[in-house]
Amino acid sequence: MPLPGAVRECALSVAPPAYVYDLAGLRAHAASIRAAVPAEFFYAAKANPDARLLTALKPYVDGIEVSSGGELAHVREVLPDARVAFGGPGKTAEELDAAFPLAGRRLHRIHVESPGELRRLAALRREADVLLRVNLPLAAAGASLRMSGPFGMDAEALGTCLDLLARAPWLRLRGVHAHLASGLDAVPLLDVAAQVLAWGRSWLDGVDGPAEFNVGGGMAVDYCAPGRRFDWAAYGTGLAALRRPGEVLRIEPGRAVTAYCGWYVTDVLDVKRTHGASYAVLRGGTHHLRTPVAKGHDQPFTVLPVGDGAAVDGPVTVVGQLCTPKDVLARNAAVERIAVGDIVAFALAGAYAWNISHHDFLMHPKPGVHYVG
């Protein structure tokens, strides 16, 4: 995957390992999503809560979705005036209580995951607008991840929540949240949205005010074809056709927003051949970039041939410094040549990368963070 000029220049000048974030590219991408999608656009901070990225996104999003008390406090510090939706399973009473100083324009919605969570919220006796997260047995062909099991509620639990809400008038039911699957292209993701809307319209019949449908995120990022992106124009056209007058539709993409703006940049420490296979050992590894292990793929990368040390020809397996055979960033990758001292820049490292990695394993130095654009 070609590096933007500013990223290439930065990659060749900074001390490896490092993350390089392309803020200009992120702003352009977010603007294109905003223009294409006729729905409220909340960014899921879990994908990457970096403060500079959040600030760059602010002009293009309607709000930020957080999934813990820590994310809530962080977003409020970085973007004090942003609308915030508080989601995620297992919210503690302390986290829910901490949200209320941010009530009104600052705290937009609480996504309730279970009757138990709703009881904890009701016990605080404070006014709040809630969405109930539903766990529907809907078809989602081709999904890389199904958000089932502990996420959201089935029909029986939803009925219990209605009974609880009837006894807690300080809590206002605004609609439903239904993030059911991830890794979908526009057409199957629209099909999931259509199923959610068909179910939700019937279930919310009689709710006061506009019915709200948060259909989550889950837009595909193709690590095997990094130049291919989710078809936001088709998705936006499809959402416009699905929406009825008076309804509020909301999306919560994360990975598909920031993945493309991030690069993990490091250098080659060693090359060798073992049992007929070629290996390149890099400074750093999956304790910095957990994504390929977490998703079971090969991370796309570009070699900047500046080294003059020992070299091997491709295909090559690219590994890190950790004392585990799982520390693999890409297997049997096609390269013409890779040498000690070369710079390697891994693409699609702007989401679920540094922030999900096991940073302290073996206590290697942490990467630097740099921004261009």
Long-range contacts (C-beta under 8 A, 24 or more apart in sequence): 1-226, 1-227, 1-300, 1-301, 1-302, 1-347, 1-348, 2-302, 3-263, 3-302, 3-304, 3-345, 4-372, 6-372, 6-373, 7-263, 7-345, 7-372, 8-304, 8-345, 9-372, 10-265, 10-370, 10-372, 11-263, 11-265, 11-304, 11-343, 11-345, 12-304, 12-306, 12-343, 14-265, 14-368, 14-370, 15-368, 16-265, 16-266, 16-267, 16-283, 16-284, 16-343, 16-367, 17-264, 17-265, 17-266, 17-267, 17-282, 17-283, 17-284, 17-288, 17-365, 17-367, 17-368, 18-264, 18-265, 18-266, 18-367, 18-368, 18-369, 18-370, 19-262, 19-263, 19-264, 19-265, 19-349, 19-353, 19-354, 19-367, 19-368, 19-369, 19-370, 20-262, 20-263, 20-265, 20-345, 20-370, 20-371, 20-372, 21-50, 21-52, 21-53, 21-261, 21-262, 21-263, 21-350, 21-369, 21-370, 21-371, 21-372, 22-261, 22-262, 22-263, 22-372, 22-373, 23-52, 23-53, 23-56, 23-261, 23-371, 23-372, 23-373, 24-372, 24-373, 25-260, 25-261, 25-373, 26-53, 26-56, 26-57, 26-257, 26-258, 26-260, 26-261, 26-350, 26-373, 27-56, 27-57, 27-59, 27-60, 27-373, 29-257, 29-260, 29-261, 30-56, 30-57, 30-60, 30-61, 30-257, 31-60, 32-232, 33-60, 33-232, 33-253, 33-257, 34-60, 34-61, 36-232, 36-233, 36-235, 36-236, 37-232, 37-235, 37-236, 37-239, 37-251, 38-236, 38-239, 38-240, 38-243, 38-249, 39-236, 39-239, 39-243, 39-249, 39-250, 39-251, 40-248, 40-249, 40-250, 40-251, 41-250, 41-251, 41-253, 42-83, 42-85, 42-214, 42-250, 42-251, 42-252, 43-252, 43-253, 43-254, 43-257, 43-258, 44-217, 44-252, 44-253, 44-254, 44-257, 45-71, 45-74, 45-75, 45-254, 46-71, 46-254, 46-352, 46-355, 47-254, 47-255, 47-257, 47-258, 47-259, 47-351, 47-352, 48-254, 48-258, 48-262, 48-350, 48-351, 48-352, 48-353, 48-354, 48-355, 49-74, 49-75, 49-355, 50-355, 50-369, 51-78, 52-371, 53-258, 53-261, 53-350, 54-78, 54-79, 55-79, 57-257, 57-258, 58-82, 62-250, 63-108, 65-252, 65-254, 68-95, 69-94, 69-95, 69-98, 69-99, 72-98, 72-99, 72-102, 73-98, 76-102, 76-106, 80-106, 81-105, 81-106, 82-106, 83-108, 84-108, 85-109, 85-110, 85-111, 85-131, 85-214, 85-252, 86-110, 86-111, 87-111, 87-113, 87-133, 87-177, 87-252, 88-113, 89-113, 89-114, 89-150, 89-151, 91-117, 91-120, 92-120, 93-120, 93-123, 93-124, 96-120, 96-121, 96-124, 97-124, 100-124, 100-126, 100-128, 103-127, 103-128, 109-174, 109-212, 109-214, 111-177, 111-214, 112-161, 113-151, 113-152, 113-153, 114-153, 114-157, 115-153, 115-157, 115-160, 115-161, 115-164, 118-161, 118-164, 118-165, 118-171, 119-164, 121-171, 122-164, 122-167, 122-168, 122-170, 122-171, 125-168, 125-170, 126-170, 127-170, 127-171, 127-172, 128-170, 128-171, 128-172, 129-172, 129-174, 130-165, 130-171, 130-172, 130-173, 130-174, 131-173, 131-174, 131-175, 131-176, 131-177, 131-212, 131-214, 132-158, 132-161, 132-173, 132-176, 132-177, 133-176, 133-177, 133-178, 133-179, 134-158, 134-176, 134-177, 134-178, 134-196, 134-199, 134-200, 135-180, 136-178, 136-180, 136-195, 136-196, 136-199, 138-180, 138-192, 138-195, 138-196, 138-199, 139-191, 139-192, 139-195, 140-180, 140-181, 140-184, 140-188, 140-192, 141-188, 141-191, 142-183, 142-184, 142-185, 142-188, 143-181, 143-182, 143-183, 143-184, 143-188, 143-218, 144-182, 144-183, 144-184, 144-220, 144-295, 145-181, 145-182, 145-183, 145-218, 146-180, 146-181, 147-179, 147-180, 147-181, 147-182, 147-216, 148-180, 151-179, 152-177, 152-178, 158-203, 172-208, 173-207, 174-207, 174-209, 174-212, 175-200, 175-204, 175-207, 175-211, 175-212, 175-213, 175-214, 175-248, 176-200, 176-203, 176-204, 176-212, 176-213, 176-214, 177-214, 177-216, 178-213, 178-214, 178-215, 178-216, 179-214, 179-215, 179-216, 179-217, 179-218, 179-252, 180-216, 180-218, 181-218, 182-217, 182-218, 182-255, 183-218, 183-220, 183-221, 184-218, 184-219, 184-220, 185-220, 185-230, 185-231, 186-219, 186-230, 186-231, 186-232, 186-234, 186-235, 186-238, 187-234, 187-238, 189-218, 189-219, 189-235, 190-234, 190-235, 190-238, 190-239, 190-242, 192-218, 193-238, 193-239, 193-242, 194-242, 197-242, 197-247, 201-244, 210-246, 210-247, 210-248, 211-246, 211-247, 211-248, 212-247, 212-248, 212-250, 213-247, 213-248, 213-249, 213-250, 214-250, 214-251, 214-252, 215-249, 215-250, 215-251, 216-251, 216-252, 217-251, 217-252, 217-253, 217-254, 217-255, 217-256, 218-253, 219-253, 219-255, 219-256, 220-256, 221-255, 221-256, 221-259, 221-260, 221-348, 221-351, 223-291, 223-292, 223-295, 223-297, 223-298, 223-299, 223-300, 223-348, 224-297, 224-298, 224-300, 226-260, 226-300, 226-347, 226-348, 229-256, 229-260, 230-256, 254-351, 254-352, 255-351, 255-352, 256-351, 257-351, 258-350, 258-351, 259-348, 259-349, 259-350, 259-351, 259-352, 260-347, 260-348, 260-350, 261-350, 262-348, 262-349, 262-350, 262-351, 262-353, 263-345, 263-346, 263-347, 263-349, 263-350, 264-288, 264-289, 264-299, 264-345, 264-346, 264-349, 264-353, 264-354, 264-367, 265-343, 265-344, 265-345, 265-346, 266-343, 266-344, 266-367, 267-307, 267-341, 267-342, 267-343, 267-344, 268-307, 268-309, 268-338, 268-339, 268-340, 268-341, 268-342, 268-344, 269-321, 269-340, 270-310, 270-340, 271-309, 271-310, 271-311, 271-312, 271-316, 271-338, 271-339, 271-340, 272-312, 273-312, 277-317, 277-332, 278-312, 278-313, 278-314, 278-315, 278-316, 278-317, 279-312, 279-316, 279-317, 279-318, 279-319, 280-312, 280-316, 280-317, 280-318, 280-319, 280-338, 280-344, 281-319, 281-320, 281-321, 282-318, 282-319, 282-320, 282-321, 282-329, 282-344, 283-320, 283-321, 284-320, 284-321, 284-364, 284-367, 285-319, 285-320, 285-321, 285-322, 285-327, 285-329, 285-364, 286-320, 286-322, 286-326, 286-327, 286-328, 286-329, 286-357, 287-320, 287-322, 287-327, 287-357, 287-358, 287-359, 287-360, 287-361, 287-362, 287-364, 288-320, 288-353, 288-354, 288-357, 288-359, 288-366, 288-367, 289-329, 289-346, 289-349, 289-353, 289-354, 289-357, 290-352, 290-353, 290-356, 290-357, 290-358, 291-348, 291-349, 291-352, 291-353, 291-356, 292-328, 292-329, 292-330, 293-326, 293-327, 293-328, 294-352, 294-356, 298-329, 298-330, 298-331, 298-333, 299-329, 299-330, 299-346, 299-347, 299-348, 299-349, 300-330, 300-346, 300-347, 300-348, 301-329, 301-330, 301-333, 301-344, 301-345, 301-346, 301-347, 302-344, 302-345, 302-347, 303-335, 303-337, 303-338, 303-342, 303-343, 303-344, 304-342, 304-343, 304-344, 304-345, 305-337, 305-338, 305-339, 305-342, 306-341, 306-342, 306-343, 307-339, 307-340, 307-341, 307-342, 307-343, 308-339, 308-341, 309-339, 309-340, 309-341, 310-339, 310-340, 311-337, 311-338, 311-339, 311-340, 312-337, 312-338, 312-339, 313-337, 314-338, 318-344, 321-362, 321-364, 322-361, 322-362, 323-362
